[in-house]
């Protein structure tokens, strides 16, 4: 019987933690920064200098862009979403 109580408490803690972690993670990814993979030749030689086989992983800073703190020499990433008709 003690095992059932432990399992129930563990599940309850997991669910409550999940409902806190998801909104916090979404907010961080939307407002502050997120991790992206850079592959292909479009950013060479600054990123992915060898090309093809091993893409670079970068942290994209959204906070600086939102506050217009972009300076000459910074790399800016633009996400384009094409509508499907």
RAJOZI-V763936 format. One record per pair of residues at least 6 apart in sequence whose C-alpha atoms are under 7 Angstrom apart, sorted by sequence separation. I is the first residue (numbers start at 1). J is the second residue. If there is no record, write none. Layout:
i:I j:J
i:I j:J
This chain:
i:64 j:70
i:48 j:55
i:48 j:56
i:39 j:48
i:47 j:56
i:38 j:48
i:41 j:51
i:40 j:51
i:40 j:52
i:39 j:52
i:39 j:55
i:38 j:55
i:39 j:56
i:37 j:55
i:38 j:56
i:37 j:56
i:38 j:57
i:37 j:57
i:36 j:57
i:37 j:58
i:35 j:57
i:36 j:58
i:35 j:58
i:36 j:59
i:35 j:59
i:36 j:60
i:34 j:59
i:35 j:60
i:33 j:59
i:34 j:60
i:33 j:60
i:34 j:61
i:33 j:61
i:32 j:61
i:33 j:62
i:32 j:62
i:33 j:63
i:31 j:62
i:32 j:63
i:31 j:63
